[in-house]
Amino acid sequence: MSDDLDSRPDIYPWLINVYVDEKFRGRSVCRNLMNTVKENAKKANLTELFLYTKHIGLYEKFGWEFVEEVKTFKEDSPIERLYRLEIK
């Protein structure tokens, strides 16, 4: 995605809409998704990806680095965490 956060139009590209249904959690689905994301980013010659989330501790497991807290467009979650993944 080229634009996902109005408060940070300087950031690109974005990983968006990642969700694992509760009945599939604990089965390495997220790990497999993150591995696939990284592989596809490499194939696309990307050097980094960004995402924002309210989760703490989840994406760090997969190499994402916390950058800062950011304002979102969401009424129920106006401040979330911005992460960056360096693609190597």
N, C-alpha and C positions, 0 to 999 in steps of 0.2 A: 504494500500500500504506500502511496506517495505522501499522503497527508492524513494524520489521525488525531492530532491534538492542536487545537486552535492557539493555545498558549505557547506552543513551541513549533512554529512554522519552519524553523531552521533545521529541523531534524528529518532525516530520510535515510533509508526506507524503514517502514514499520512492519512488525508482525502483529496482526490483529485477530480478534475473535477466536482465541484458543480456549477451548472448554472441553473437559472430560466429564461425562455424566457420572454421577456418584456410583452407579452400579458397576462401572468399569475402572474405578480408581483402585490403586494398589496392585495393578496388573501390568505395570510398566508401560501403559499406554502413553502417558505424558513423556516419559523418557524416549520412547520410540518416535513420538511426534517431534520432540526437540532434536533428535538425531537427524530426522528427515529434513527438518528446517535448515539445519546447519549444512547438510550435504547439498541441498538445493541452492542455498545461498552461495556456496562455493562454486557450483556449476554456473551460476548467474554472475560470477565474478564480483560479488558484493564483498566489501571489507568489513561491514558492520551492519547490525540490525538494532532496532529499538522497539521497546514495548512499554506500556504502563499498565499497572495492576494495583489492586489493593492487597494482594498476597505478599506476605513477608516470609522469606526463607524458601519459597518454592523454586523460583527461577535461578537462584544462586546455585542450587544443586546441579544445574546444567551449564554453568559457566557464565551466566549473565551477571553483570556488575551493576550494583545500585549506583545511580547517578545523582538523583535529587528527588524531592517531592515536587509534584506539579499540580496545577489547577486543571480540573477536568470540566467537561460540560454536564456531568452527571449530578443531579440534585441529591441523590442518596449517597454519593461518594465524591464530594467536590475536590478532595485532595487525594492523590494516589502516588504511587512510587514509579519513577522512570528508571528503566534498565537498559543497558547496552550490552550487546554480544559482539565481541571481536571475532571475525571470521578469519581463521588461519588456514 
